[in-house]
Amino acid sequence: PTAAQSATSYTVTGAGATAGSATATVSIEIMLASPLEKVDVIESVESSVNAAVNFSGNSIRTVDNRLAFLRNNTDKNKTSRQGIKVSFADPLIDAYVNGTQSGIASLGFDERAAAEALTKVASNPEGATASLSDKLVEVVMAEMKDIFGTVNLNPTAGALVGDWSVWTDGQITVGEIDASTNSAAQDSDSINIAGGMDRPYGDLGLIGVALNIGQDDIDIGSLGSEVESDNLSLSFYNVKQLPNKLGLETQFGLGKMAIDTKRIDGTQTLTGERDATMAFGSISLRDEPLVKGSATITPYGRAEWAYIELDGYSETGGNLALNYDKQHINRYMLFLGFDVTYETTYANGKLKPFAAFAYGLDLTRDSDVGMNYVGDTTAYSTKLEKTATSNLMLRLGADYEMKDGVTSSFAYERTEALGAGFSNSLRFHINVPLD
């Protein structure tokens, strides 16, 4: 970064003490510290970049989740060359947490039931545990079905076009980036809601479109600086089975973000607004699944790309406000990993635990950052480096399918930027077949 200092000059003019005295002019020059030495300045820029990078990645991940669901829940009675009639997916986290308690109330706990339960545990602990597990699953599913009983998931004529299937998904992410010598710590919360449509295309192929809507809230340091954003993206995806039995998955999308910044500098609260636009895409190759009994292991490789442009903007709120130049980010990621799925029967339904692990190599280029104090032409510049070169991703979850086709899915995902920070994500949805 440049080491130039910015100066703000003030001129004071006064008349002489006696008649005929010369006018005295005194110039006072106040030196402003380089903004590059202020950790909240650098972190505010990094937070905007991280929000944009993460949203482009989340948009890609949403489609990956949809395709993973289709792979894990292929029912021949609902799948044909004319259509993969798997389900509608609807993120009902709030309904699940705050819904009615009729299923739980129906258990009818009392002293006699408790005594009988203790007797069963003493005489047959394994059987009692299995029975309790079955009952818990039944109660949870009853709660979900009670909620969905008031929702009309069977559209009227014309709501579906041809063989198109509609799905929705949601994800909540909590993350943290460690503080360093030149930057403050970041704590981030984000929510992403997605919906899409897809249909079969050709032999063993699929095409689809997805819409992502999200929000980010990033707290910077301990003084109250923060970055918030509203996010929107539209992406198109395609799946094709190659002659060598490799599965090819591609997607391309465009996105836009409205970012609000607040930076605390001494006694001044400086605010600004900037927009970000992006183009992103990915290509994945999946090898033929390796089946071992009820377990399936699928290795894959994926490349991701995103071009992000953040508009220049100016802060307001005091003489320490800054102008920020337009910024460009070229993001490149390579992933190698594998998915593991397992199927078993549980409580009169199909339980399908799954796991995924991937190593990601970040090849993102450094991004130039330029700025100057408002009202001053002294320019400052630095380069913003990627958060980490190596990233690890672990996902654990399960799908549960009842006899009537209602499927619930829950997943926990942790992404670790080695030596820099991490994020934890939770995803939950219910899938109800239209047939």
Secondary structure as UniProt FT lines:
FT   STRAND          6..14
FT   TURN            19..20
FT   STRAND          24..32
FT   HELIX           35..37
FT   HELIX           39..72
FT   TURN            76..78
FT   STRAND          79..80
FT   TURN            81..82
FT   STRAND          83..84
FT   STRAND          88..90
FT   HELIX           93..98
FT   HELIX           102..105
FT   TURN            106..107
FT   HELIX           111..123
FT   HELIX           125..148
FT   TURN            149..150
FT   TURN            157..158
FT   TURN            162..163
FT   STRAND          165..177
FT   STRAND          186..200
FT   TURN            203..204
FT   STRAND          206..220
FT   TURN            221..224
FT   STRAND          225..241
FT   TURN            243..244
FT   STRAND          247..265
FT   TURN            266..267
FT   STRAND          268..286
FT   STRAND          290..292
FT   TURN            293..294
FT   STRAND          295..310
FT   STRAND          313..314
FT   TURN            319..320
FT   STRAND          322..324
FT   STRAND          327..342
FT   STRAND          344..346
FT   TURN            347..348
FT   STRAND          349..362
FT   STRAND          367..373
FT   TURN            374..375
FT   STRAND          380..384
FT   STRAND          390..401
FT   TURN            403..404
FT   STRAND          407..417
FT   TURN            418..420
FT   STRAND          421..432
//
